[in-house]
């Protein structure tokens, strides 16, 4: 199967061949994530979609109303950001029930398209399948230390950020570290001592630690961004949408995947539908490239017992 060829490339990224390998890589992260879903479906039975949640018009604060969610029949949940462009408005025109009972891989394949609604639904399905595979193998990501996805800025670091996150900006600046933020919104561009907000991702080349929003998975800018992060010692991709299989992302230089791990599916779906804070229904999670066993190893593990209200 094709999966073996790119998994081999993943293990080679830790060798001296990595730079040349990355330049020759012909397969997109989207295609590789979908290959992993198909590989999981071939190796074990995957539960169907049991519930789809499309948020109503957003209100309140925090993450309320920012994400769609899919719950599989075993309780595994995947989310995806829906506030890009008109994604939420068009998603609200769809009927959640049309996805109930569908095989998870079928919904995941929507991620291969260009439509933002279908990409969000497809990524949510991929994230749900990932949680199913992880739980079946008894693998649980670490609790993320903070919103930086376990990345720890230190004196002497030059920090880069893709996406403007005011609380994170304040924290890095409080440490007196130079910060470069890459944004899509021209109105946010500014230059001041210790802080550069720019539209030019090439400015990331001088940063050794970088935090990136997971929306790059949805707007298909991941490869463009990563091409400007090759000198980074640490690169964290963060946000609930980044709860997918880490393998193809680690192969491209990401060192930490900071996603979201749903602990109580029923409570999570209920709170998300009511636009309430998610609270203890889940937690921020962190998967480290250095310690992640790899999907192949997880699929070889016998099924672990997991019980939760669905």
Beta strands, then each sheet from edge to edge (+ up, - down):
strand 1: 49-53
strand 2: 67-72
strand 3: 77-81
strand 4: 142-143
strand 5: 158-162
strand 6: 178-182
strand 7: 190-192
strand 8: 195-198
strand 9: 209-213
strand 10: 234-238
strand 11: 256-262
strand 12: 282-288
sheet 1: 1+ 2- 3+
sheet 2: 4+ 12- 11+ 10+ 9+ 5+ 6+ 8+ 7-
end
